[in-house]
Amino acid sequence: MSRHTPTAGQGRTGTEHRSGGGGLAGGGTVFAAVLLTLSGVLAVLQGISAIAEDDVYARVGNYVFEFDLTTWGWIHLVLGIVVALTGVGLFLRANWARAAGVCLAGLSMIAAFLWLPYQPWWAIVLLAMNAFVIWALCASWTRAAD
């Protein structure tokens, strides 16, 4: 009667989970999933508040990129839903979620940059969070064996 013990790269089901970027990037993928899910939920709440009341956010200064606050609300709402679902996909270790997470974090960085006139400090925090998400997802991405 032989007993097979999973190796370090295999889980209980025998499927291999590799992390090409080392321990920090591998753990960073889980943290990136948390950040994507959290930022998605917060973007949904921002979107709802911007759609419901136009006087919730005050513009700090005049910028080149100025949109109607209701438009920004819809952008944040839709982007937030997609980002949160992608974060959940990362928790489920879906490969599509990794690629979508990189793309959506880039889009979220653009939206955060354009959101600077309304919430400058929060926009800067979002820029940093999304930069980390992109790094963590790219650093731990390995090609699946065929």
Disulfide bonds with the S-S distance in Angstrom:
none
